[in-house]
């Protein structure tokens, strides 16, 4: 399954040259991941309250391929690459009119409320497969 999240580049997202500031791609893919998880039926607030589990980014491998610009309409596509007992690996791409501008492999881990590694509940592993 591929999740799609659309956004527009605002002035505040750009640098002096009018192109997307590199760190903002991380914000864009974070928003897309939040919506991806929500649309999969995972309530992160309830997960924290009931299970004491939160997701944290462990690793991002990113490629900046072409610049986004002010007023572009972008699409973030998110797909699940792997799910283990405590880890989720996602591929995320930011596209403009079918052209990939930014690509990332993001590794998320499950953490307990004390910050220690935690196992993902079985129902969440099933949802994300």
FIKOLZA-1660 file (N, C-alpha, C; in steps of 0.1 Angstrom, whole numbers, plus 5000, padded with zeros to 4 digits):
% residues 129
   i   px   py   pz ch aa at
   1 5008 4988 5000  A  X  N
   1 5000 5000 5000  A  X CA
   1 5009 5012 5000  A  X  C
   2 5005 5022 4992  A  X  N
   2 5012 5035 4992  A  X CA
   2 5002 5046 4997  A  X  C
   3 5007 5053 5007  A  X  N
   3 4999 5064 5012  A  X CA
   3 5004 5077 5005  A  X  C
   4 4994 5085 5002  A  X  N
   4 4997 5098 4995  A  X CA
   4 4993 5110 5004  A  X  C
   5 5002 5119 5005  A  X  N
   5 4999 5131 5013  A  X CA
   5 5003 5143 5004  A  X  C
   6 4994 5152 5002  A  X  N
   6 4997 5164 4993  A  X CA
   6 4999 5176 5002  A  X  C
   7 5008 5185 4997  A  X  N
   7 5011 5197 5004  A  X CA
   7 5016 5208 4994  A  X  C
   8 5015 5220 4998  A  X  N
   8 5020 5231 4989  A  X CA
   8 5032 5237 4996  A  X  C
   9 5041 5242 4988  A  X  N
   9 5053 5248 4994  A  X CA
   9 5050 5263 4996  A  X  C
  10 5051 5267 5008  A  X  N
  10 5048 5281 5012  A  X CA
  10 5061 5289 5013  A  X  C
  11 5060 5302 5013  A  X  N
  11 5072 5311 5014  A  X CA
  11 5081 5307 5026  A  X  C
  12 5074 5304 5037  A  X  N
  12 5082 5300 5049  A  X CA
  12 5090 5287 5048  A  X  C
  13 5087 5279 5038  A  X  N
  13 5094 5267 5035  A  X CA
  13 5107 5268 5027  A  X  C
  14 5109 5281 5022  A  X  N
  14 5120 5283 5012  A  X CA
  14 5131 5291 5018  A  X  C
  15 5142 5290 5011  A  X  N
  15 5154 5299 5015  A  X CA
  15 5154 5311 5006  A  X  C
  16 5165 5318 5007  A  X  N
  16 5166 5331 4999  A  X CA
  16 5165 5329 4984  A  X  C
  17 5169 5317 4979  A  X  N
  17 5168 5315 4965  A  X CA
  17 5154 5310 4960  A  X  C
  18 5145 5309 4970  A  X  N
  18 5131 5305 4967  A  X CA
  18 5129 5290 4965  A  X  C
  19 5139 5282 4970  A  X  N
  19 5138 5268 4969  A  X CA
  19 5136 5262 4983  A  X  C
  20 5130 5250 4984  A  X  N
  20 5127 5244 4997  A  X CA
  20 5140 5242 5005  A  X  C
  21 5141 5248 5017  A  X  N
  21 5152 5246 5026  A  X CA
  21 5153 5231 5029  A  X  C
  22 5165 5226 5029  A  X  N
  22 5167 5211 5029  A  X CA
  22 5160 5205 5041  A  X  C
  23 5161 5211 5053  A  X  N
  23 5155 5205 5065  A  X CA
  23 5140 5204 5065  A  X  C
  24 5134 5212 5056  A  X  N
  24 5119 5212 5056  A  X CA
  24 5114 5199 5049  A  X  C
  25 5122 5192 5041  A  X  N
  25 5118 5179 5036  A  X CA
  25 5115 5170 5047  A  X  C
  26 5123 5171 5058  A  X  N
  26 5121 5162 5070  A  X CA
  26 5108 5165 5076  A  X  C
  27 5104 5178 5076  A  X  N
  27 5091 5182 5082  A  X CA
  27 5080 5176 5073  A  X  C
  28 5082 5177 5060  A  X  N
  28 5071 5172 5051  A  X CA
  28 5069 5157 5053  A  X  C
  29 5080 5150 5053  A  X  N
  29 5078 5135 5055  A  X CA
  29 5073 5131 5069  A  X  C
  30 5076 5140 5079  A  X  N
  30 5070 5137 5092  A  X CA
  30 5055 5139 5092  A  X  C
  31 5050 5149 5086  A  X  N
  31 5036 5151 5084  A  X CA
  31 5029 5140 5077  A  X  C
  32 5036 5135 5066  A  X  N
  32 5030 5124 5059  A  X CA
  32 5030 5111 5067  A  X  C
  33 5040 5109 5075  A  X  N
  33 5041 5097 5084  A  X CA
  33 5029 5097 5094  A  X  C
  34 5027 5109 5100  A  X  N
  34 5016 5111 5109  A  X CA
  34 5003 5107 5103  A  X  C
  35 5000 5112 5091  A  X  N
  35 4988 5109 5084  A  X CA
  35 4987 5095 5080  A  X  C
  36 4998 5089 5076  A  X  N
  36 4999 5075 5072  A  X CA
  36 4994 5066 5084  A  X  C
  37 5000 5069 5095  A  X  N
  37 4997 5061 5107  A  X CA
  37 4983 5063 5111  A  X  C
  38 4978 5075 5111  A  X  N
  38 4964 5078 5114  A  X CA
  38 4954 5071 5105  A  X  C
  39 4957 5071 5092  A  X  N
  39 4948 5065 5082  A  X CA
  39 4949 5050 5083  A  X  C
  40 4960 5044 5089  A  X  N
  40 4960 5030 5091  A  X CA
  40 4952 5026 5104  A  X  C
  41 4947 5035 5111  A  X  N
  41 4939 5032 5122  A  X CA
  41 4946 5032 5135  A  X  C
  42 4958 5037 5135  A  X  N
  42 4967 5037 5147  A  X CA
  42 4966 5050 5154  A  X  C
  43 4960 5050 5166  A  X  N
  43 4959 5062 5174  A  X CA
  43 4971 5064 5183  A  X  C
  44 4981 5072 5179  A  X  N
  44 4993 5074 5187  A  X CA
  44 4991 5079 5201  A  X  C
  45 4981 5087 5203  A  X  N
  45 4978 5092 5216  A  X CA
  45 4974 5081 5225  A  X  C
  46 4965 5072 5220  A  X  N
  46 4960 5061 5228  A  X CA
  46 4971 5051 5230  A  X  C
  47 4979 5049 5220  A  X  N
  47 4990 5039 5221  A  X CA
  47 4999 5043 5233  A  X  C
  48 5002 5056 5234  A  X  N
  48 5010 5061 5245  A  X CA
  48 5003 5059 5258  A  X  C
  49 4990 5063 5259  A  X  N
  49 4983 5063 5271  A  X CA
  49 4980 5048 5276  A  X  C
  50 4977 5040 5267  A  X  N
  50 4973 5026 5271  A  X CA
  50 4985 5016 5271  A  X  C
  51 4995 5018 5262  A  X  N
  51 5006 5008 5261  A  X CA
  51 5019 5014 5266  A  X  C
  52 5019 5028 5267  A  X  N
  52 5032 5034 5271  A  X CA
  52 5042 5034 5260  A  X  C
  53 5037 5033 5247  A  X  N
  53 5046 5032 5236  A  X CA
  53 5045 5044 5227  A  X  C
  54 5057 5049 5222  A  X  N
  54 5057 5060 5212  A  X CA
  54 5067 5055 5201  A  X  C
  55 5066 5062 5190  A  X  N
  55 5075 5060 5179  A  X CA
  55 5085 5070 5179  A  X  C
  56 5097 5067 5175  A  X  N
  56 5108 5076 5174  A  X CA
  56 5116 5073 5162  A  X  C
  57 5121 5084 5155  A  X  N
  57 5130 5082 5143  A  X CA
  57 5143 5077 5148  A  X  C
  58 5148 5066 5143  A  X  N
  58 5161 5061 5147  A  X CA
  58 5172 5064 5136  A  X  C
  59 5167 5064 5124  A  X  N
  59 5176 5067 5113  A  X CA
  59 5169 5072 5101  A  X  C
  60 5175 5081 5094  A  X  N
  60 5170 5087 5081  A  X CA
  60 5182 5086 5071  A  X  C
  61 5179 5080 5060  A  X  N
  61 5189 5080 5049  A  X CA
  61 5182 5088 5038  A  X  C
  62 5187 5100 5035  A  X  N
  62 5180 5109 5026  A  X CA
  62 5189 5112 5013  A  X  C
  63 5181 5114 5002  A  X  N
  63 5187 5118 4990  A  X CA
  63 5180 5130 4985  A  X  C
  64 5187 5141 4983  A  X  N
  64 5181 5154 4978  A  X CA
  64 5184 5154 4963  A  X  C
  65 5174 5152 4954  A  X  N
  65 5176 5150 4940  A  X CA
  65 5174 5162 4931  A  X  C
  66 5164 5170 4935  A  X  N
  66 5160 5182 4927  A  X CA
  66 5153 5192 4936  A  X  C
  67 5155 5205 4934  A  X  N
  67 5148 5214 4943  A  X CA
  67 5133 5216 4941  A  X  C
  68 5126 5217 4953  A  X  N
  68 5113 5221 4952  A  X CA
  68 5113 5237 4953  A  X  C
  69 5102 5243 4948  A  X  N
  69 5102 5258 4948  A  X CA
  69 5089 5263 4954  A  X  C
  70 5090 5276 4958  A  X  N
  70 5078 5283 4963  A  X CA
  70 5066 5280 4954  A  X  C
  71 5055 5277 4960  A  X  N
  71 5042 5275 4954  A  X CA
  71 5040 5261 4947  A  X  C
  72 5050 5253 4947  A  X  N
  72 5049 5240 4941  A  X CA
  72 5038 5232 4949  A  X  C
  73 5031 5223 4942  A  X  N
  73 5022 5214 4949  A  X CA
  73 5030 5201 4949  A  X  C
  74 5033 5195 4961  A  X  N
  74 5041 5183 4962  A  X CA
  74 5032 5172 4967  A  X  C
  75 5037 5160 4964  A  X  N
  75 5031 5147 4969  A  X CA
  75 5042 5140 4977  A  X  C
  76 5038 5135 4989  A  X  N
  76 5047 5126 4996  A  X CA
  76 5040 5112 4996  A  X  C
  77 5048 5103 4991  A  X  N
  77 5044 5089 4990  A  X CA
  77 5051 5081 5001  A  X  C
  78 5044 5074 5009  A  X  N
  78 5049 5066 5020  A  X CA
  78 5046 5051 5018  A  X  C
  79 5056 5042 5018  A  X  N
  79 5053 5028 5017  A  X CA
  79 5061 5021 5028  A  X  C
  80 5055 5010 5033  A  X  N
  80 5062 5002 5043  A  X CA
  80 5072 4993 5036  A  X  C
  81 5084 4993 5041  A  X  N
  81 5095 4984 5035  A  X CA
  81 5097 4972 5044  A  X  C
  82 5096 4974 5058  A  X  N
  82 5098 4962 5067  A  X CA
  82 5092 4966 5080  A  X  C
  83 5087 4955 5087  A  X  N
  83 5082 4957 5101  A  X CA
  83 5088 4945 5109  A  X  C
  84 5094 4948 5120  A  X  N
  84 5099 4938 5129  A  X CA
  84 5092 4939 5142  A  X  C
  85 5097 4933 5152  A  X  N
  85 5091 4933 5166  A  X CA
  85 5091 4947 5172  A  X  C
  86 5101 4955 5169  A  X  N
  86 5102 4968 5175  A  X CA
  86 5106 4979 5165  A  X  C
  87 5106 4976 5152  A  X  N
  87 5111 4985 5142  A  X CA
  87 5102 4986 5129  A  X  C
  88 5101 4998 5124  A  X  N
  88 5093 5000 5111  A  X CA
  88 5102 5007 5102  A  X  C
  89 5104 5002 5090  A  X  N
  89 5112 5009 5080  A  X CA
  89 5102 5013 5069  A  X  C
  90 5103 5026 5066  A  X  N
  90 5094 5032 5055  A  X CA
  90 5102 5039 5044  A  X  C
  91 5097 5038 5032  A  X  N
  91 5103 5046 5021  A  X CA
  91 5094 5057 5019  A  X  C
  92 5100 5069 5018  A  X  N
  92 5092 5081 5016  A  X CA
  92 5098 5089 5005  A  X  C
  93 5090 5093 4995  A  X  N
  93 5094 5101 4984  A  X CA
  93 5086 5114 4983  A  X  C
  94 5092 5125 4980  A  X  N
  94 5085 5138 4977  A  X CA
  94 5086 5140 4962  A  X  C
  95 5074 5142 4956  A  X  N
  95 5074 5143 4942  A  X CA
  95 5067 5156 4938  A  X  C
  96 5071 5161 4926  A  X  N
  96 5064 5172 4919  A  X CA
  96 5061 5168 4905  A  X  C
  97 5048 5167 4901  A  X  N
  97 5045 5163 4888  A  X CA
  97 5052 5150 4883  A  X  C
  98 5052 5140 4892  A  X  N
  98 5058 5127 4889  A  X CA
  98 5073 5127 4891  A  X  C
  99 5080 5138 4893  A  X  N
  99 5095 5138 4894  A  X CA
  99 5098 5137 4909  A  X  C
 100 5107 5128 4912  A  X  N
 100 5111 5126 4926  A  X CA
 100 5122 5137 4930  A  X  C
 101 5118 5145 4940  A  X  N
 101 5127 5156 4944  A  X CA
 101 5135 5152 4956  A  X  C
 102 5130 5143 4964  A  X  N
 102 5136 5139 4977  A  X CA
 102 5132 5125 4980  A  X  C
 103 5141 5116 4984  A  X  N
 103 5138 5103 4987  A  X CA
 103 5145 5099 5000  A  X  C
 104 5138 5092 5009  A  X  N
 104 5143 5088 5022  A  X CA
 104 5139 5074 5026  A  X  C
 105 5148 5067 5033  A  X  N
 105 5144 5055 5040  A  X CA
 105 5145 5059 5055  A  X  C
 106 5133 5057 5062  A  X  N
 106 5132 5061 5076  A  X CA
 106 5130 5049 5084  A  X  C
 107 5138 5048 5094  A  X  N
 107 5136 5037 5104  A  X CA
 107 5131 5043 5117  A  X  C
 108 5119 5037 5120  A  X  N
 108 5112 5041 5133  A  X CA
 108 5114 5030 5143  A  X  C
 109 5115 5033 5156  A  X  N
 109 5116 5023 5166  A  X CA
 109 5105 5026 5176  A  X  C
 110 5100 5016 5183  A  X  N
 110 5091 5017 5194  A  X CA
 110 5099 5019 5207  A  X  C
 111 5094 5029 5214  A  X  N
 111 5101 5031 5227  A  X CA
 111 5090 5031 5238  A  X  C
 112 5094 5027 5250  A  X  N
 112 5086 5027 5262  A  X CA
 112 5086 5042 5267  A  X  C
 113 5077 5045 5277  A  X  N
 113 5077 5058 5282  A  X CA
 113 5089 5062 5290  A  X  C
 114 5098 5052 5293  A  X  N
 114 5110 5055 5299  A  X CA
 114 5122 5056 5289  A  X  C
 115 5118 5055 5276  A  X  N
 115 5128 5057 5266  A  X CA
 115 5136 5044 5262  A  X  C
 116 5132 5033 5267  A  X  N
 116 5138 5020 5264  A  X CA
 116 5131 5014 5252  A  X  C
 117 5138 5006 5244  A  X  N
 117 5132 4999 5233  A  X CA
 117 5120 4990 5238  A  X  C
 118 5110 4990 5229  A  X  N
 118 5097 4983 5233  A  X CA
 118 5093 4975 5221  A  X  C
 119 5085 4965 5223  A  X  N
 119 5080 4957 5213  A  X CA
 119 5067 4963 5207  A  X  C
 120 5065 4963 5194  A  X  N
 120 5053 4968 5188  A  X CA
 120 5042 4958 5192  A  X  C
 121 5030 4963 5195  A  X  N
 121 5019 4954 5197  A  X CA
 121 5016 4946 5184  A  X  C
 122 5012 4933 5186  A  X  N
 122 5010 4925 5174  A  X CA
 122 5000 4931 5164  A  X  C
 123 4989 4937 5170  A  X  N
 123 4979 4943 5160  A  X CA
 123 4985 4954 5152  A  X  C
 124 4994 4961 5157  A  X  N
 124 5001 4972 5149  A  X CA
 124 5010 4966 5139  A  X  C
 125 5017 4955 5142  A  X  N
 125 5026 4949 5132  A  X CA
 125 5018 4943 5121  A  X  C
 126 5006 4938 5124  A  X  N
 126 4997 4933 5113  A  X CA
 126 4992 4944 5104  A  X  C
 127 4988 4955 5110  A  X  N
 127 4983 4966 5103  A  X CA
 127 4993 4971 5093  A  X  C
 128 5005 4972 5097  A  X  N
 128 5016 4978 5089  A  X CA
 128 5022 4969 5079  A  X  C
 129 5019 4956 5079  A  X  N
 129 5025 4947 5069  A  X CA
 129 5018 4948 5056  A  X  C
% end
